[in-house]
Amino acid sequence: MRIPSAAPAPAPAPRQPVPRFNAPVMPAAPAAPAPRQRSALRRAMGRDTLPVIALWAFTTLLILAHQGTVLTLAFPVLAIAVGFWLYFVNPVRYIGFMWWLWFLSPEVRRLADFGKGGFTPTSLIQVAPLAVTMISGLSLLRYYPVLAQRRGLPIVLTLLGIGYAFVVGVVASGPAAAVYDLANWIYPILIGFHIMVLTRQYPETRDTIVNTFIYGMLVMGAYGLIQFFIMPPWDAMWMIGSDMNSQGDPVPLGVRVFSTMNSSGPFAFAMMGAMVLVMAAKHRVRWIAAAFGFFSFALSLVRSTWGGWAIAMVIQLAKSSNKVRIRIIVSALVLAGVCVPLLTFGPVADRMQQRLDSLVNLKDDQSYAARNQFYADFAKKAFTDVTGEGLGATGASTKLSSNNGQLGQYGSFDSGVMNIPFVLGWPGTLMYLSGVLWLIVRALRIALRMPDDRYVCACLSLTVSIFAMLVFTNSLVGTGGLLLFSSVFSILSAGHWSKLTRLQARNMEVSD
């Protein structure tokens, strides 16, 4: 009896080539039937792009038609609607849209006031970026099991610290001020958690953030130069109405550049982040954007972010390979060769020289003297207040707890080192800072294991430099907080994605 021979085993499928990039890339999925080709226009007008284009087009039409009242009401509603749509349709694009709102919403608000013919102390438009960012809190509800994992424990600690201060703040400052301050403290953590749960989409998330900052630097840097040399009337009206004496004079060549953002501080933070992330980009337009950004960044005259950027660049040089170091140094020299001559011209040189002299002659610097006096007078109160004053006790939120709508006693608070214990108290500070430091240490360990990922290197340098800036301001909230927590959680996402990539590659080798 003949025994039929076994059928030959099928030949293994050829392994797909892995494209080269700064970090390992997920192996390609098995080939699927090719979808019907779509035109470039249809791809551009996808369901995650068309709503964004419609929002900005509608905003532009209302501005040109001088319909400031309609814009004030419509913009936040439409922005929130687009934010929800992108969160569910394309959660990665949602991150980029959120950043663009922080970049441009203040300018939309000023143009709306100009269209109405007068300055308004409060505007619903300024709610739009905060509300859209808070949408990321849905990720905390949808992926709450992550909080029970080891990588989620630091987040739990930070949330508990903020929660404690919120309860104290409701009693001490009232619900309105406490809720507003709660949003400012918590939204950087929420957007960071959202980035972390998108681990499997890390390459796309990385590219979206880098692209947003490069093109954001191009737009804001160019407008910053227009603002400095021309001073548009809507910006001048807003400076006069809001009594922004710290931003210089509302005249050409007299302003500290704040571009499309609320003030020079947040703008300088955004430019610092963009000028660090430019080293992780590959766009040809990045150097044009960097030239505009560097010029406007210098004209913002924010010395703390100048120092933060210097720290970030030193870290990048120390962590990079020799090849990357040479590229960073050459790029810096080219950028300096283009921008420095312009910064030493006429009235620009006078403003820059005056600010640079204050870095050397600290005895004659009124800002430095005021900060030293503030530390001397307030340190004991800040560090001995065991229970803390709670959320709503400092910053812009004090407007909601005062009878006249003006900043309260601690409306201007120039030290993050004292702001944290003063607001959170000892229990809240212990939990909050334990979680933050845990996250930073973990990000540092992961970054040291990924020396070839330039984006991880940029995020690490941003994390360390922004944390060091706590001496000057509370850089864990607002734009600084967004940058810091986005950077920390991007590194954590990169590390987890790298593990998944290696595991999948190993499984493919075993199956082969």
C-alpha positions as CSV (number, residue, x, y, z in Angstrom):
1,M,0.0,0.0,0.0
2,R,1.4,3.3,-1.0
3,I,1.5,6.1,1.5
4,P,1.0,9.5,-0.1
5,S,3.8,11.8,0.5
6,A,3.2,14.9,2.6
7,A,2.4,18.1,0.8
8,P,5.4,20.5,0.6
9,A,5.3,23.3,3.2
10,P,4.4,26.7,1.8
11,A,7.4,29.0,1.3
12,P,7.6,31.8,3.9
13,A,6.4,35.2,2.8
14,P,9.2,37.6,2.1
15,R,9.8,40.0,5.0
16,Q,8.8,43.5,4.3
17,P,11.6,46.1,4.5
18,V,11.5,48.4,7.5
19,P,11.8,52.1,6.6
20,R,14.6,53.9,8.4
21,F,13.8,56.7,10.7
22,N,15.0,58.1,14.0
23,A,13.4,55.2,15.9
24,P,12.4,51.6,15.1
25,V,9.3,51.3,13.0
26,M,6.5,48.8,13.3
27,P,6.8,45.9,10.9
28,A,4.6,46.2,7.9
29,A,1.3,44.4,8.0
30,P,0.5,41.6,5.5
31,A,-0.4,42.9,2.1
32,A,-4.1,43.7,1.7
33,P,-6.1,44.3,-1.4
34,A,-5.1,47.7,-2.7
35,P,-7.9,50.2,-2.1
36,R,-9.2,52.3,-5.0
37,Q,-6.9,55.2,-5.6
38,R,-8.3,58.6,-4.5
39,S,-7.3,61.9,-5.9
40,A,-5.0,64.2,-3.8
41,L,-7.9,66.7,-3.3
42,R,-10.2,64.0,-1.9
43,R,-7.4,62.7,0.4
44,A,-6.8,66.3,1.6
45,M,-10.6,66.8,2.2
46,G,-10.9,63.8,4.4
47,R,-13.3,63.7,7.3
48,D,-10.5,64.6,9.7
49,T,-9.4,67.6,7.7
50,L,-12.5,69.2,6.2
51,P,-14.0,70.3,9.6
52,V,-10.7,72.1,10.5
53,I,-10.5,73.9,7.2
54,A,-14.2,74.9,7.5
55,L,-13.6,76.3,11.0
56,W,-10.7,78.5,10.0
57,A,-12.4,79.5,6.8
58,F,-15.6,80.6,8.6
59,T,-13.5,82.4,11.2
60,T,-11.6,84.3,8.4
61,L,-14.9,85.3,6.7
62,L,-16.4,86.7,10.0
63,I,-13.2,88.6,10.6
64,L,-13.2,90.2,7.1
65,A,-16.9,91.0,7.6
66,H,-16.2,92.7,10.9
67,Q,-18.7,90.4,12.7
68,G,-17.0,90.4,16.0
69,T,-20.1,89.6,18.1
70,V,-21.0,86.6,16.0
71,L,-17.4,85.4,16.0
72,T,-17.2,85.6,19.8
73,L,-20.2,83.3,20.1
74,A,-19.6,81.0,17.2
75,F,-15.8,80.3,17.4
76,P,-15.8,78.5,20.8
77,V,-18.9,76.4,19.9
78,L,-17.5,75.4,16.5
79,A,-14.0,74.8,17.9
80,I,-15.3,72.5,20.7
81,A,-17.4,70.6,18.1
82,V,-14.4,70.1,15.8
83,G,-12.4,69.0,18.9
84,F,-14.9,66.3,19.8
85,W,-15.1,65.2,16.1
86,L,-11.3,64.9,15.8
87,Y,-11.0,63.2,19.2
88,F,-13.1,60.3,18.0
89,V,-12.3,60.2,14.3
90,N,-8.5,60.9,14.5
91,P,-7.2,61.2,18.1
92,V,-3.7,62.0,16.8
93,R,-4.8,64.9,14.6
94,Y,-6.8,66.1,17.6
95,I,-3.5,66.8,19.4
96,G,-2.3,69.1,16.5
97,F,-5.6,70.9,16.4
98,M,-5.4,71.5,20.2
99,W,-2.0,73.2,19.8
100,W,-3.1,75.4,17.0
101,L,-6.0,76.7,19.1
102,W,-3.5,77.7,21.8
103,F,-1.4,79.3,19.2
104,L,-4.1,81.3,17.4
105,S,-7.2,81.8,19.6
106,P,-5.8,84.9,21.4
107,E,-5.4,86.6,18.1
108,V,-8.9,85.6,17.0
109,R,-10.2,87.2,20.2
110,R,-8.3,90.4,19.5
111,L,-9.7,90.5,15.9
112,A,-13.2,89.9,17.2
113,D,-12.9,92.8,19.7
114,F,-11.6,95.0,16.9
115,G,-14.5,94.0,14.7
116,K,-16.9,94.9,17.5
117,G,-15.2,98.3,17.8
118,G,-14.0,98.0,21.4
119,F,-12.0,96.0,24.0
120,T,-13.9,93.5,26.1
121,P,-12.3,92.4,29.4
122,T,-13.5,88.8,29.1
123,S,-14.3,86.8,25.9
124,L,-15.8,83.4,25.3
125,I,-13.1,82.8,22.6
126,Q,-10.5,82.4,25.3
127,V,-12.4,79.4,26.6
128,A,-12.0,77.5,23.3
129,P,-8.4,76.1,23.7
130,L,-9.0,75.2,27.3
131,A,-12.3,73.4,26.6
132,V,-10.8,71.5,23.6
133,T,-7.8,70.4,25.6
134,M,-10.1,69.2,28.4
135,I,-11.7,66.8,25.9
136,S,-8.6,64.7,26.3
137,G,-10.0,63.9,29.8
138,L,-12.3,61.3,28.0
139,S,-9.1,59.2,27.6
140,L,-8.8,59.0,31.3
141,L,-12.3,57.6,31.5
142,R,-12.0,55.3,28.5
143,Y,-8.6,53.9,29.4
144,Y,-8.9,54.0,33.2
145,P,-7.4,50.5,33.6
146,V,-4.0,52.0,32.7
147,L,-4.1,53.9,36.0
148,A,-3.9,50.5,37.8
149,Q,-0.8,49.6,35.9
150,R,2.7,50.5,37.0
151,R,3.0,53.2,34.4
152,G,-0.2,54.8,35.7
153,L,0.7,55.1,39.3
154,P,2.6,58.4,39.0
155,I,-0.5,59.9,37.2
156,V,-2.7,58.8,40.1
157,L,-0.4,60.6,42.6
158,T,-0.4,63.8,40.6
159,L,-4.2,63.7,40.3
160,L,-4.6,63.0,44.1
161,G,-2.4,66.0,44.9
162,I,-4.4,68.3,42.6
163,G,-7.7,66.9,44.0
164,Y,-6.7,67.7,47.5
165,A,-5.9,71.3,46.6
166,F,-9.2,71.5,44.7
167,V,-11.2,70.6,47.8
168,V,-9.3,73.2,49.9
169,G,-9.7,75.8,47.1
170,V,-13.5,75.3,46.9
171,V,-13.7,76.2,50.6
172,A,-11.1,79.0,50.6
173,S,-11.6,80.7,47.2
174,G,-15.0,79.6,46.1
175,P,-16.1,77.0,43.4
176,A,-15.7,79.3,40.4
177,A,-12.0,80.2,41.1
178,A,-11.2,76.6,42.2
179,V,-12.7,75.0,39.0
180,Y,-11.0,77.5,36.7
181,D,-7.6,76.8,38.4
182,L,-8.3,73.1,38.4
183,A,-8.5,73.1,34.6
184,N,-5.2,75.0,34.4
185,W,-3.4,72.4,36.6
186,I,-5.0,69.3,35.2
187,Y,-5.2,69.7,31.4
188,P,-1.4,69.3,30.8
189,I,-1.6,65.9,32.6
190,L,-4.7,64.9,30.6
191,I,-3.2,65.6,27.2
192,G,-0.1,63.8,28.3
193,F,-2.1,60.7,29.3
194,H,-3.9,60.9,26.0
195,I,-0.5,60.8,24.2
196,M,0.6,57.8,26.3
197,V,-2.5,55.7,25.5
198,L,-1.8,56.3,21.7
199,T,1.4,54.2,22.0
200,R,0.7,52.1,18.9
201,Q,0.4,55.3,16.9
202,Y,3.6,56.8,18.3
203,P,5.2,57.5,14.9
204,E,2.1,59.4,13.7
205,T,1.8,61.3,17.0
206,R,5.5,62.3,16.9
207,D,5.2,63.6,13.3
208,T,2.0,65.5,14.1
209,I,3.5,67.3,17.1
210,V,6.7,68.1,15.2
211,N,4.8,69.4,12.1
212,T,2.5,71.5,14.3
213,F,5.4,73.2,16.0
214,I,7.4,73.8,12.8
215,Y,4.5,75.4,10.9
216,G,3.3,77.1,14.1
217,M,6.8,78.7,14.5
218,L,6.6,79.8,10.9
219,V,3.2,81.5,11.3
220,M,3.8,83.0,14.8
221,G,7.4,84.0,14.1
222,A,6.5,85.9,10.9
223,Y,3.5,87.6,12.6
224,G,5.8,88.5,15.5
225,L,8.0,90.5,13.2
226,I,4.9,92.3,11.8
227,Q,3.8,93.0,15.3
228,F,7.2,94.5,16.3
229,F,7.8,96.6,13.2
230,I,4.2,97.7,12.4
231,M,2.0,97.0,15.5
232,P,-1.5,96.2,14.1
233,P,-4.2,98.3,15.6
234,W,-6.1,95.3,17.1
235,D,-3.0,94.3,19.1
236,A,-2.5,97.9,20.2
237,M,-6.1,98.2,21.3
238,W,-5.8,95.0,23.3
239,M,-2.6,96.1,25.0
240,I,-4.2,99.4,26.0
241,G,-7.4,97.9,27.1
242,S,-5.8,95.1,29.2
243,D,-3.3,97.5,30.7
244,M,-0.3,95.3,29.7
245,N,2.4,97.6,30.9
246,S,4.9,94.7,31.2
247,Q,4.6,94.1,27.4
248,G,6.2,97.4,26.5
249,D,4.5,100.2,24.5
250,P,1.8,99.6,21.9
251,V,3.8,101.2,19.2
252,P,6.2,100.0,16.5
253,L,9.6,99.0,17.8
254,G,8.3,99.4,21.4
255,V,6.6,96.1,22.2
256,R,7.9,92.9,23.6
257,V,6.7,90.5,21.0
258,F,3.8,88.2,21.9
259,S,2.7,87.4,18.4
260,T,-0.6,85.6,18.2
261,M,-0.6,84.6,21.9
262,N,-1.8,86.4,25.0
263,S,1.6,87.6,26.3
264,S,5.3,87.3,25.7
265,G,5.6,84.5,28.4
266,P,3.5,81.8,26.7
267,F,4.7,82.9,23.3
268,A,8.3,82.5,24.4
269,F,7.5,79.0,25.8
270,A,6.0,78.0,22.5
271,M,8.9,79.3,20.5
272,M,11.4,77.6,22.8
273,G,9.6,74.3,22.3
274,A,9.6,74.8,18.5
275,M,13.3,75.7,18.4
276,V,14.2,72.5,20.2
277,L,11.9,70.3,18.2
278,V,13.3,71.7,14.9
279,M,16.3,69.4,15.5
280,A,13.9,66.4,15.2
281,A,12.3,67.7,11.9
282,K,13.2,67.0,8.3
283,H,11.2,69.6,6.5
284,R,12.9,72.0,4.2
285,V,10.8,74.8,5.6
286,R,12.2,74.2,9.1
287,W,15.1,76.6,8.7
288,I,12.9,79.4,7.3
289,A,10.6,78.8,10.2
290,A,13.5,78.7,12.6
291,A,14.8,82.1,11.4
292,F,11.5,83.8,11.9
293,G,11.0,82.0,15.2
294,F,14.5,82.9,16.5
295,F,14.1,86.5,15.7
296,S,10.7,86.8,17.3
297,F,11.8,84.7,20.3
298,A,14.7,87.1,20.9
299,L,12.3,90.1,20.6
300,S,10.0,88.7,23.2
301,L,12.7,89.6,25.8
302,V,11.8,86.8,28.1
303,R,15.1,86.0,29.8
304,S,13.9,82.8,31.6
305,T,13.0,81.1,28.3
306,W,16.3,82.2,26.8
307,G,18.0,80.4,29.7
308,G,15.7,77.4,29.3
309,W,16.5,77.2,25.6
310,A,20.2,77.3,26.3
311,I,19.9,74.4,28.8
312,A,17.9,72.4,26.3
313,M,20.5,72.8,23.6
314,V,23.3,71.8,25.9
315,I,21.4,68.7,26.8
316,Q,20.8,67.9,23.2
317,L,24.5,68.3,22.4
318,A,25.5,66.1,25.4
319,K,23.1,63.3,24.5
320,S,23.5,63.3,20.7
321,S,26.0,61.3,18.6
322,N,29.0,63.1,17.1
323,K,27.3,63.3,13.8
324,V,24.2,65.0,15.2
325,R,26.4,67.3,17.4
326,I,28.1,68.6,14.3
327,R,24.8,69.2,12.6
328,I,23.4,71.0,15.6
329,I,26.5,73.2,15.9
330,V,26.5,74.0,12.1
331,S,22.8,74.8,12.2
332,A,23.2,77.1,15.2
333,L,26.1,78.9,13.5
334,V,24.0,79.4,10.3
335,L,21.0,80.6,12.2
336,A,23.1,83.0,14.3
337,G,24.8,84.3,11.1
338,V,21.4,85.1,9.6
339,C,19.6,86.5,12.7
340,V,22.3,88.2,14.8
341,P,23.1,90.9,12.2
342,L,19.4,91.8,12.2
343,L,19.3,91.9,16.0
344,T,22.2,94.4,16.0
345,F,20.5,96.9,13.8
346,G,19.1,100.3,14.9
347,P,16.3,100.3,17.5
348,V,16.3,96.5,17.7
349,A,19.9,96.6,18.9
350,D,19.0,99.1,21.6
351,R,16.2,96.9,23.0
352,M,18.4,93.8,22.9
353,Q,21.4,95.5,24.4
354,Q,19.3,96.8,27.3
355,R,17.9,93.3,28.0
356,L,21.3,91.6,27.7
357,D,22.9,94.2,30.0
358,S,20.3,93.2,32.7
359,L,21.7,89.7,32.7
360,V,25.2,91.0,33.6
361,N,24.3,94.0,35.8
362,L,21.8,92.2,38.1
363,K,22.1,95.0,40.8
364,D,20.5,97.4,38.4
365,D,17.8,95.0,37.3
366,Q,14.4,95.9,38.9
367,S,12.8,92.6,38.0
368,Y,15.6,90.7,39.6
369,A,15.5,92.8,42.7
370,A,11.7,92.4,43.0
371,R,12.0,88.7,42.6
372,N,14.7,88.5,45.3
373,Q,12.5,90.6,47.6
374,F,9.5,88.4,46.9
375,Y,11.5,85.3,47.8
376,A,12.8,86.9,51.0
377,D,9.4,88.1,52.2
378,F,7.2,85.2,51.1
379,A,9.3,82.1,51.5
380,K,8.4,81.5,55.1
381,K,4.7,81.8,54.4
382,A,4.8,79.6,51.3
383,F,6.7,76.7,52.9
384,T,5.1,76.7,56.4
385,D,1.5,76.7,55.2
386,V,0.8,73.1,55.9
387,T,-2.8,72.8,54.5
388,G,-2.2,75.2,51.6
389,E,-4.4,77.9,50.2
390,G,-6.0,75.6,47.6
391,L,-6.7,76.1,43.9
392,G,-7.9,79.5,43.0
393,A,-5.6,81.3,45.4
394,T,-3.1,82.5,42.8
395,G,-2.9,83.6,39.1
396,A,-5.8,84.7,36.8
397,S,-8.3,82.6,38.8
398,T,-8.2,85.2,41.6
399,K,-10.4,87.4,39.3
400,L,-13.3,85.0,39.9
401,S,-13.0,85.3,43.7
402,S,-12.6,89.1,43.9
403,N,-15.6,91.4,44.0
404,N,-14.3,93.8,41.4
405,G,-13.1,91.3,38.8
406,Q,-9.5,92.4,39.3
407,L,-6.5,90.2,40.1
408,G,-6.4,89.3,43.8
409,Q,-3.5,89.7,46.3
410,Y,-1.6,86.8,44.7
411,G,-2.6,87.3,41.1
412,S,1.0,87.8,40.0
413,F,3.2,85.0,41.3
414,D,6.7,84.8,39.8
415,S,7.9,81.6,41.5
416,G,6.9,78.0,40.8
417,V,9.0,76.8,43.6
418,M,6.8,78.7,46.1
419,N,3.6,78.5,44.2
420,I,3.3,74.8,44.4
421,P,3.6,74.4,48.2
422,F,1.6,77.6,48.8
423,V,-1.4,76.2,46.7
424,L,-1.1,72.5,47.3
425,G,0.0,72.5,50.9
426,W,2.3,69.8,52.3
427,P,0.0,66.8,51.5
428,G,-0.8,67.9,48.0
429,T,2.8,68.9,47.2
430,L,4.1,65.5,48.4
431,M,1.7,63.6,46.2
432,Y,2.0,65.9,43.2
433,L,5.7,66.3,43.1
434,S,6.3,62.6,43.8
435,G,4.2,61.8,40.7
436,V,5.9,64.4,38.5
437,L,9.5,63.4,39.6
438,W,8.6,59.7,39.1
439,L,7.5,60.4,35.6
440,I,10.6,62.5,34.8
441,V,13.0,59.9,36.2
442,R,11.3,57.2,34.2
443,A,11.4,59.3,31.0
444,L,15.1,59.9,31.6
445,R,15.8,56.2,31.9
446,I,13.9,55.5,28.7
447,A,15.6,58.3,26.8
448,L,19.0,57.1,27.7
449,R,18.2,53.7,26.1
450,M,17.0,55.4,22.8
451,P,20.0,57.6,21.7
452,D,19.1,57.4,18.0
453,D,15.6,58.9,18.3
454,R,16.0,62.6,17.8
455,Y,12.5,63.4,18.9
456,V,13.0,61.6,22.2
457,C,16.2,63.6,22.7
458,A,14.4,66.8,22.0
459,C,11.6,65.9,24.5
460,L,14.1,65.0,27.2
461,S,15.9,68.4,26.8
462,L,12.6,70.2,26.9
463,T,11.5,68.3,30.1
464,V,14.7,69.1,32.0
465,S,14.9,72.8,30.9
466,I,11.2,73.5,31.7
467,F,11.4,71.8,35.1
468,A,14.5,73.9,35.8
469,M,12.5,77.1,35.1
470,L,10.3,76.5,38.2
471,V,12.6,79.1,39.8
472,F,11.1,81.8,37.7
473,T,7.5,80.7,37.2
474,N,5.1,77.7,37.7
475,S,6.2,76.0,34.5
476,L,4.1,72.9,35.3
477,V,0.8,74.7,34.3
478,G,-0.2,76.6,31.2
479,T,1.9,76.5,28.0
480,G,4.9,75.3,29.9
481,G,3.0,72.5,31.5
482,L,1.6,71.4,28.2
483,L,5.2,71.3,26.8
484,L,6.6,69.4,29.8
485,F,3.9,66.8,30.1
486,S,3.6,66.3,26.4
487,S,7.4,65.7,26.2
488,V,7.4,63.3,29.2
489,F,4.5,61.2,28.0
490,S,5.9,61.2,24.4
491,I,9.1,59.6,25.8
492,L,7.1,57.0,27.8
493,S,5.0,56.3,24.6
494,A,8.2,55.9,22.6
495,G,9.7,53.5,25.1
496,H,6.5,51.3,25.2
497,W,6.2,51.4,21.4
498,S,9.8,50.3,21.1
499,K,9.1,47.3,23.3
500,L,6.0,46.3,21.3
501,T,8.1,46.6,18.1
502,R,10.8,44.3,19.4
503,L,8.2,41.8,20.7
504,Q,6.4,41.8,17.3
505,A,9.7,41.3,15.4
506,R,10.6,38.5,17.7
507,N,7.3,36.8,17.2
508,M,7.7,37.1,13.4
509,E,11.1,35.4,13.6
510,V,9.7,32.6,15.7
511,S,6.8,32.1,13.2
512,D,9.3,32.1,10.3
